[in-house]
Amino acid sequence: MLLDAPTLTRLLHHRVEPTHLRIKPGRSTHVAWRNPDTGEVGWTLWTIDPDKYAKSMFRAGDLLTVHDATGPYLFSGPWYADRRLIPALRGLPVDPAELDILRYIPHRRVVARAGERVLRVHAVPVDADPARTWLHHGVPTLPVTRHSPHIVSTPWWGAGDLRTHPDHLGAARAAGRAIARLHHTPVESGTPVCPVDPHGAADAVARHAPTLAPEAISIADRIAPLLDSDRPAVNLHGDLSPDQVLVAGPDSDEIRLIDTDRAGAGPAVRDLGTWKANASTDQWTAFCAGYREDGGDVHLTEIAAWEAYAHLSAALDPLRRDPGNENWETEVAARLDAARAALDLLPRGSVHRVWPAGERLAVEYLDADGTVRAGFRADGVFHPVPSPAGGTVISHRPGKRAVVRREDGSYTKLVKKGRARRILTAINAARPLAEHFRTPRILGAGDDHVTFAPLEGLSLHDPTAFTDEQWRTAWRDIARALGRAQQEQAPASTPVHTAADEVAVLRQWVRTSRVLVPDPVRLQEAAERVIADLAGLPERLAPAHRDLHDKQLFHHPELGPGLIDVDTACLADPALDVGNLRAHARLRHLQGLWTGEQARVVTSEFPSDAAVEVYERASLVRLACVYAFRPRWAPLVAPVLGEIFSRV
């Protein structure tokens, strides 16, 4: 009911134009709007959540207009009554009612003009350092003044941007030179990795436009392996498009890069692909010319993958940015078509994941028709293996297992002949976990496969699918479920994973990854310290998953926590699962997939003690070794090692 201007106008008793939309299907709809007659900017929220209503009333009740307080709740307010922004506004140097609002995204940020400055107010703390670093290295941007952890400002500069001046190709060329200069600046320690989540973007499309879900998921499946890169990480703008480039005037090529909010580290082709997805053909050509002039390399095939990712990530913009647009679903489909068109320019064969396999390397890659395939590399020769039939291959570790998604939505895990019994036996061992976690229902099994029903809920790997409160609730539920499961009595046949077994796992990974990690001597030293500490722990045994991390966990607001891949279930020290969860939370933050606060939610729900600290370090050692074999994340090995070395 809140998607169109006439309904909002009747509700608010004055003319409004929707400007931004946030939807949690079936739970809430949050619309930002502007009064075209007065310039007033505000929001209207429909929600079934009484807590959201209560918190809004507590923080800004005297500023709100309540349309329905019986539930579902419907209420409106000015932008400065946004409950997520109210704490941030305490450091605002001017009266918020006097600002000229340029852009407002509910619960996220507001951009406003205050005289000759542009203020940016963020719901979460922001970092002003990228702009300072860029200026120090001669990258044309604007100096940032930090007024508080949540508020920064820059001078009002120029005559517009390259979106409003698309024919100013000299400025587009200058932008190319500026980005090449940025890409050549040294990456400082602690620079976050720009997050990459094609499946999260596809899931968002599926939630809002279910008819487009198959296409979005298909594109994500094809993109994901292509975004893995063994190229060195550089400093990135992170959100590069023509509207992020200010121009001095119509007759000047002087420019300024703006909006460093998403700056981070990653492959240079990411910025180029994002620019190509948003620029005109002429702007793209001019940009590339400038980029090459300042020493940048343009790899068109690699750029195409990132162009497709940019289209997929922005697929829902027609709905978010123009809520009254009746043709938004058609425009979303057009963006998916653009992503597919970019992918169709790509040669196939990109490596996704690599595992040690004795004297060989097991490789998962994307072949010429976009299918996930696998093989072995030995003595410089690659030997492909046949792909499983019967559906879409989701993952394939040759010689071990594969997972196939069937047309009916079920998933089949394929293993060596005779090994399916082990999965079923392990599922029996996981009964203590299944008492407190939902687990996938078995639909069928054979000698070499087990088929599971899909598990309802949202993956805990993707925090963007949750509100902050839902994120905390999900992890709180998981912590309680795990604690209770650890108190259960395990079946007599349950395998045992001791500290000695964990030592054997660590030794194998350290041995196989020594040639890939940046500091193998220090890795060995850290591993030996962990091994000694493991040997000194008292033996405690409780039901355990043994590979517990965010990708194995799901949460549903009504059904509670869910758990997959329980075929590793065993009896182990209860600190093993907790340490592994904490280590993965730190890894997700380093990957840029989670914010620091999102990671802290996890570590606070799973507090450390002496045993947990040892197992957490053990997990970090293992993750450093594992990710050394994954081209996309190889640059993360050094910071993970740094986390280990800081603890020994």
Buried (B, 14 or more C-beta within 10 A) or exposed (E): EBBBBEBBBEBBEEBBBBBBBBBBEEBBBBBBBBBEEEEBBBBBBBBEBEEBBEBBBEBBEEBBBBBEEEEBBBBBBBBBBBBBBBEBBEEBEEEBEEBEBEBBBBBBBBBBEBEEBBBBBBBBBBBBBBBBBBBEEEBBBBEBBBBBBBBBBBEEBBBBBBBEBBEBBBBBBBBBBBBBBBBBBEBEEEBBBBBBBBBBBBBBBBBBBEEBBEBBBBBBBBBBBBBBBEBEBBBBBBBBBBBBBBBBEEEBBBBBBBBBBBBBBBBBBBBBBBBBBBBBEEBBBBBBBBBBEBEBEBEBEBBBBBBBBBBBBBBBEBBBBBBBBEEBBEBBBBBBEBBBEBBEEBEBEBBBBBBBBEEBBBBBBBBEEBBBBBBBBEEEEEEEBEBBEEBBBBBBBBBBBBBBBBEEEBBBBBBEEEBBEBBEBBBBBBBBBBEBBBBBEEBEBEEBBBBBEBBEBBBBBBBBBBBBEBBBBBBBBBBBBBBBBBEBEBBEEBBEBBBEBBBEBBBEBBEBBBEBBEBBEBBBBBBBBBBEBBEEBEEBBBBBBBBBBBBBBBBBBEEBBBBBBBBBBBBBBBBBBBBBBBBBBBBBBBBBBBBEBBBEBBBEBBEBEEBBBBBBBBBBBBBBBBBBBBBBBBBBBBBBBBBBBEEE
